[in-house]
């Protein structure tokens, strides 16, 4: 079994430097097929429809508090 050494947490400057090195200088291929296909695709706009209190209460009335559902054991 390998021992894991513990050390002090890194500083904010070290963290920023690390993540900027990974994400700050990324290069993208602007001429990929997928990007062009998505730019040409017509997207229909979604319209806002307010949610009524009766819809919420109707859905919540079917939810059983603190009971697990299926194999995932996630509680409502």
PyMOL CGO cylinders between C-alpha atoms (Angstrom):
from pymol import cmd
from pymol.cgo import CYLINDER

trace = [
    CYLINDER, 0.00, 0.00, 0.00, 1.38, 3.40, -0.98, 0.3, 1, 1, 1, 1, 1, 1,
    CYLINDER, 1.38, 3.40, -0.98, 1.55, 6.20, 1.59, 0.3, 1, 1, 1, 1, 1, 1,
    CYLINDER, 1.55, 6.20, 1.59, -0.01, 9.52, 0.66, 0.3, 1, 1, 1, 1, 1, 1,
    CYLINDER, -0.01, 9.52, 0.66, 1.77, 12.63, 1.85, 0.3, 1, 1, 1, 1, 1, 1,
    CYLINDER, 1.77, 12.63, 1.85, -0.29, 15.51, 3.14, 0.3, 1, 1, 1, 1, 1, 1,
    CYLINDER, -0.29, 15.51, 3.14, 0.76, 19.09, 2.54, 0.3, 1, 1, 1, 1, 1, 1,
    CYLINDER, 0.76, 19.09, 2.54, -0.58, 22.58, 3.09, 0.3, 1, 1, 1, 1, 1, 1,
    CYLINDER, -0.58, 22.58, 3.09, -3.28, 23.76, 0.68, 0.3, 1, 1, 1, 1, 1, 1,
    CYLINDER, -3.28, 23.76, 0.68, -2.02, 25.75, -2.26, 0.3, 1, 1, 1, 1, 1, 1,
    CYLINDER, -2.02, 25.75, -2.26, -2.46, 29.50, -2.41, 0.3, 1, 1, 1, 1, 1, 1,
    CYLINDER, -2.46, 29.50, -2.41, -4.99, 31.29, -4.58, 0.3, 1, 1, 1, 1, 1, 1,
    CYLINDER, -4.99, 31.29, -4.58, -2.23, 32.46, -6.91, 0.3, 1, 1, 1, 1, 1, 1,
    CYLINDER, -2.23, 32.46, -6.91, -1.01, 28.89, -7.41, 0.3, 1, 1, 1, 1, 1, 1,
    CYLINDER, -1.01, 28.89, -7.41, -4.55, 27.70, -8.11, 0.3, 1, 1, 1, 1, 1, 1,
    CYLINDER, -4.55, 27.70, -8.11, -5.19, 30.48, -10.63, 0.3, 1, 1, 1, 1, 1, 1,
    CYLINDER, -5.19, 30.48, -10.63, -1.90, 29.79, -12.38, 0.3, 1, 1, 1, 1, 1, 1,
    CYLINDER, -1.90, 29.79, -12.38, -2.68, 26.08, -12.59, 0.3, 1, 1, 1, 1, 1, 1,
    CYLINDER, -2.68, 26.08, -12.59, -6.20, 26.49, -13.99, 0.3, 1, 1, 1, 1, 1, 1,
    CYLINDER, -6.20, 26.49, -13.99, -5.21, 29.27, -16.40, 0.3, 1, 1, 1, 1, 1, 1,
    CYLINDER, -5.21, 29.27, -16.40, -2.53, 26.99, -17.80, 0.3, 1, 1, 1, 1, 1, 1,
    CYLINDER, -2.53, 26.99, -17.80, -5.21, 24.40, -18.53, 0.3, 1, 1, 1, 1, 1, 1,
    CYLINDER, -5.21, 24.40, -18.53, -8.10, 26.56, -19.71, 0.3, 1, 1, 1, 1, 1, 1,
    CYLINDER, -8.10, 26.56, -19.71, -6.70, 29.99, -20.47, 0.3, 1, 1, 1, 1, 1, 1,
    CYLINDER, -6.70, 29.99, -20.47, -4.71, 29.15, -23.56, 0.3, 1, 1, 1, 1, 1, 1,
    CYLINDER, -4.71, 29.15, -23.56, -6.93, 26.61, -25.28, 0.3, 1, 1, 1, 1, 1, 1,
    CYLINDER, -6.93, 26.61, -25.28, -6.97, 26.52, -29.05, 0.3, 1, 1, 1, 1, 1, 1,
    CYLINDER, -6.97, 26.52, -29.05, -10.07, 25.54, -30.96, 0.3, 1, 1, 1, 1, 1, 1,
    CYLINDER, -10.07, 25.54, -30.96, -10.48, 24.31, -34.48, 0.3, 1, 1, 1, 1, 1, 1,
    CYLINDER, -10.48, 24.31, -34.48, -12.92, 26.85, -35.91, 0.3, 1, 1, 1, 1, 1, 1,
    CYLINDER, -12.92, 26.85, -35.91, -13.55, 24.95, -39.12, 0.3, 1, 1, 1, 1, 1, 1,
    CYLINDER, -13.55, 24.95, -39.12, -14.86, 21.70, -37.71, 0.3, 1, 1, 1, 1, 1, 1,
    CYLINDER, -14.86, 21.70, -37.71, -17.86, 20.14, -39.38, 0.3, 1, 1, 1, 1, 1, 1,
    CYLINDER, -17.86, 20.14, -39.38, -20.03, 20.07, -36.26, 0.3, 1, 1, 1, 1, 1, 1,
    CYLINDER, -20.03, 20.07, -36.26, -19.71, 23.78, -35.50, 0.3, 1, 1, 1, 1, 1, 1,
    CYLINDER, -19.71, 23.78, -35.50, -20.65, 24.75, -39.05, 0.3, 1, 1, 1, 1, 1, 1,
    CYLINDER, -20.65, 24.75, -39.05, -23.64, 22.41, -39.00, 0.3, 1, 1, 1, 1, 1, 1,
    CYLINDER, -23.64, 22.41, -39.00, -24.91, 23.91, -35.75, 0.3, 1, 1, 1, 1, 1, 1,
    CYLINDER, -24.91, 23.91, -35.75, -24.47, 27.48, -37.01, 0.3, 1, 1, 1, 1, 1, 1,
    CYLINDER, -24.47, 27.48, -37.01, -26.60, 26.72, -40.07, 0.3, 1, 1, 1, 1, 1, 1,
    CYLINDER, -26.60, 26.72, -40.07, -29.34, 24.92, -38.14, 0.3, 1, 1, 1, 1, 1, 1,
    CYLINDER, -29.34, 24.92, -38.14, -32.54, 26.87, -37.63, 0.3, 1, 1, 1, 1, 1, 1,
    CYLINDER, -32.54, 26.87, -37.63, -33.50, 26.96, -34.01, 0.3, 1, 1, 1, 1, 1, 1,
    CYLINDER, -33.50, 26.96, -34.01, -37.05, 27.69, -33.01, 0.3, 1, 1, 1, 1, 1, 1,
    CYLINDER, -37.05, 27.69, -33.01, -37.43, 30.08, -30.13, 0.3, 1, 1, 1, 1, 1, 1,
    CYLINDER, -37.43, 30.08, -30.13, -38.89, 28.86, -26.89, 0.3, 1, 1, 1, 1, 1, 1,
    CYLINDER, -38.89, 28.86, -26.89, -41.60, 31.00, -25.38, 0.3, 1, 1, 1, 1, 1, 1,
    CYLINDER, -41.60, 31.00, -25.38, -41.97, 31.58, -21.68, 0.3, 1, 1, 1, 1, 1, 1,
    CYLINDER, -41.97, 31.58, -21.68, -45.03, 30.04, -20.11, 0.3, 1, 1, 1, 1, 1, 1,
    CYLINDER, -45.03, 30.04, -20.11, -45.53, 30.80, -16.43, 0.3, 1, 1, 1, 1, 1, 1,
    CYLINDER, -45.53, 30.80, -16.43, -46.01, 27.83, -14.12, 0.3, 1, 1, 1, 1, 1, 1,
    CYLINDER, -46.01, 27.83, -14.12, -49.24, 27.90, -12.19, 0.3, 1, 1, 1, 1, 1, 1,
    CYLINDER, -49.24, 27.90, -12.19, -49.43, 27.09, -8.48, 0.3, 1, 1, 1, 1, 1, 1,
    CYLINDER, -49.43, 27.09, -8.48, -52.04, 24.43, -9.24, 0.3, 1, 1, 1, 1, 1, 1,
    CYLINDER, -52.04, 24.43, -9.24, -49.55, 22.61, -11.51, 0.3, 1, 1, 1, 1, 1, 1,
    CYLINDER, -49.55, 22.61, -11.51, -46.94, 22.55, -8.76, 0.3, 1, 1, 1, 1, 1, 1,
    CYLINDER, -46.94, 22.55, -8.76, -49.34, 21.36, -6.07, 0.3, 1, 1, 1, 1, 1, 1,
    CYLINDER, -49.34, 21.36, -6.07, -50.71, 18.68, -8.40, 0.3, 1, 1, 1, 1, 1, 1,
    CYLINDER, -50.71, 18.68, -8.40, -47.20, 17.28, -9.03, 0.3, 1, 1, 1, 1, 1, 1,
    CYLINDER, -47.20, 17.28, -9.03, -46.18, 17.50, -5.40, 0.3, 1, 1, 1, 1, 1, 1,
    CYLINDER, -46.18, 17.50, -5.40, -49.32, 15.72, -4.20, 0.3, 1, 1, 1, 1, 1, 1,
    CYLINDER, -49.32, 15.72, -4.20, -48.06, 12.55, -5.92, 0.3, 1, 1, 1, 1, 1, 1,
    CYLINDER, -48.06, 12.55, -5.92, -44.61, 12.69, -4.26, 0.3, 1, 1, 1, 1, 1, 1,
    CYLINDER, -44.61, 12.69, -4.26, -44.20, 10.67, -1.09, 0.3, 1, 1, 1, 1, 1, 1,
    CYLINDER, -44.20, 10.67, -1.09, -41.92, 12.36, 1.41, 0.3, 1, 1, 1, 1, 1, 1,
    CYLINDER, -41.92, 12.36, 1.41, -38.79, 10.51, 2.51, 0.3, 1, 1, 1, 1, 1, 1,
    CYLINDER, -38.79, 10.51, 2.51, -39.45, 7.38, 0.53, 0.3, 1, 1, 1, 1, 1, 1,
    CYLINDER, -39.45, 7.38, 0.53, -36.80, 5.93, -1.71, 0.3, 1, 1, 1, 1, 1, 1,
    CYLINDER, -36.80, 5.93, -1.71, -37.60, 5.09, -5.30, 0.3, 1, 1, 1, 1, 1, 1,
    CYLINDER, -37.60, 5.09, -5.30, -36.17, 2.05, -7.02, 0.3, 1, 1, 1, 1, 1, 1,
    CYLINDER, -36.17, 2.05, -7.02, -32.58, 0.85, -6.86, 0.3, 1, 1, 1, 1, 1, 1,
    CYLINDER, -32.58, 0.85, -6.86, -30.96, 4.29, -6.71, 0.3, 1, 1, 1, 1, 1, 1,
    CYLINDER, -30.96, 4.29, -6.71, -32.37, 4.93, -3.20, 0.3, 1, 1, 1, 1, 1, 1,
    CYLINDER, -32.37, 4.93, -3.20, -32.73, 8.67, -3.89, 0.3, 1, 1, 1, 1, 1, 1,
    CYLINDER, -32.73, 8.67, -3.89, -35.28, 10.22, -1.55, 0.3, 1, 1, 1, 1, 1, 1,
    CYLINDER, -35.28, 10.22, -1.55, -38.02, 12.55, -2.79, 0.3, 1, 1, 1, 1, 1, 1,
]
cmd.load_cgo(trace, "trace")
